[in-house]
Amino acid sequence: MTRLHLVRHGPTHAKTMVGWSDLPADLSDHAALQRLHDHIPADAVVVSSDLSRAADTATAIQGQRLRLPHHPDLREINFGTWELRGFAEIEAEDPELAFAYWDNPGEVRPPNGESWNEVRARVDKTVDTLMAAHAGADLVIVAHFGVILTQVQRALNIEAQQAFSHRIDNLSVTQIAHHAGEWSVGAINHLP
């Protein structure tokens, strides 16, 4: 059995759509980082997105665990021209597209950005590669809201809109296991 411990990076405090922009994480809550470090298995393998908010969070909780190189395919959703803009501004510019993107995720994409299905395909492929390379291990994947929800969607075999109903807080852990072709889901959005 391969176990995934999907950790959302520390907060950026941005009030905009943050996808591929490399904003730093606020890692000042040392107690929360210590609880997270203590919660994940001591012999786990750690990997993160290549964006600094995820990579720095991974470094903060890594301890003596094996660390794999940062992986660009574990990045957040590419929001294209919506990047670093507030939802109200985006909605005022194109209310139909903004509504469709969140209400019916799938093939809808922001201008110059990624659709949900494209994000899901990118992340699924990367997670599958990691699981194949580390079969039977505990994998700590420090990434982003969208990345974690792609795996919740896959493991629960639900529609994207249902996956979006799950809250994924900063510094939370979502636990998913894969064994003999089957998925099981433990805690979603656990804050140690």
N, C-alpha and C positions, 0 to 999 in steps of 0.2 A: 504494500500500500504506500502510495506517495501522498504526503500531506502538504497542502499549501496553506501558508499563513500569510494572508494578504494584508499588508500594513499600509494605511494611508499616511502619507508624509505629514510633517508638522505644518501648522497653519501659515498661510502667507498674509492673511488679513486683507487681501484684495477684495474689493466689492464689485469686481468685474468678471468677465469670462476669461479664465486663465487656462490656456491649453499648453501650447509649445513655448510660451514666453518663459524665460528662465528666472523666475522670481525666487528669492531665497525663502527658506522656511524659518519661522520663529521657533528656535529650539531652546528657549529659556526655561521651559518647564522641566527641570531636571528630574523632579520626582516622577512625572509621567513617563519620561524616557527610561528611567530606571525600572519602573513597574513593567514597561513593555519589554525591556531587555530580560528581565527575570521571568516573564511569562512565556517567551518563545523557547523552544527546546535548545538546550546547550550545544547539541551536536548538529544543529540545522545549518544549511547552506544559505547564504544571504546574497541576493541580487537586487538591483534597483534599476529604475529608469535612469537615463543619463542626465535628466534635469536636476539641477543642484538641490531643489527642495526635497527630492526623493533620495538622491545620493547622500546628502548630508544627514538626513534622518537615518539612513541605513548605517552610516558610519557611527552615529550616536548610539545605536542599539546593538551593533555588531559584536562587541566584546572580542572573545577569542574564536568566534565562529569563522569558518571558511567563507571568503568573500569572492564572488565572481565579478567579472568586469561589468560595468554599467551597460545597460541594453537600451538602445534608442527605440526599439519597438515596444517598450513598456511605457512610452510617453502617454500623456493625457490625450484627449481628443484634440485634433487640429481644428480650431474654430475659425480659421481663415480670417476674413475681414471683420469678424465679430470679436476677434482677440482683443482683450483688455478694454472692452466696451461693456457698459452696463446693460442689463436686460431691457430696461425701459427705453433706452436709446435704440436698441436693436428692434424692439417691438414697434416703436414709432416709425422707424424707417421702412419696415416690411412686416406688418403684423401677421399676414397669412403665412409667410415662410417661418417666422419665429414660432408661431403656434404649431405649425405642422412638424417642425423639428423636434419639439418636446412632446407633443401629443401623439405623434405617429412615427416614432423613431424607426429607422430602417434605411431607406434609400435617400431620404431627404438630407441635404447637406447645406451648411452655411456657404456663402460665396467664398470660393477658393479654399474650402475646408474639407473635412471628412464626414461621410455619412456614418451613422451608427454601425451599419453592417461592415463598412470598411475598417472601422476601429476594431470591431469584434473579430474579424478575420485576421487582422494583424496581431492582435494579442493572443488569440487562440493558437496560432502557429508558433509563436514564441514560447508560450507556456507548454505546449506539446513538446517542443524541442528540449526545454529545460527538464521536463518530467522524464523524457527518454534518457537524457544524459545522467539523471540523478534518481533513477527508479528506486523506490523504496525509501527515499530520504524525506526529511522535513525540509521544505523549501520556504524560506522567508522572502517574499517578493514585496519590496517597498516601492509603491507606485502611487496611483492617482485614483480619484473617484470613479472616472469612467472605466479605467482598466479593471478595477475591482468589480464593478457592476457587470462587465462582460463575462466574468467568470461565475458570478452569482447566477446570471441568466443561463449560462451553459449548464451549470451543475443542477439547477432546479428545473431546467427544461421549460422555461417560461418565456413569454413575449418580452420584448425590450421595455415596453411601457410598464409592465409589472416589475421588472428589475429596477426601474427608476423609482419605484415606490419605497425602496429600501434606503434608509439613511446610512451614510458612510462618513463618520466623523474623522477629523484629523487625529492621528495617533491611535486609531482603532485597529483591531485585528478581525479579519473574517477568515474562518477556517473551513477549508474544503478538502475532501480526500478523494482519491481516484484509485480504484482497485478492480482488477479483472474487467475493465471496460465500463465500470459503473461509477457514478459520482455520488457522494454523500456530502451534506452540508452540516457543519456544526454551528458554531456561533457566527452571527452576522453582526458586524459593528460592535464587537466587544471592546470595552474600554477597561484594560487591566488596572 
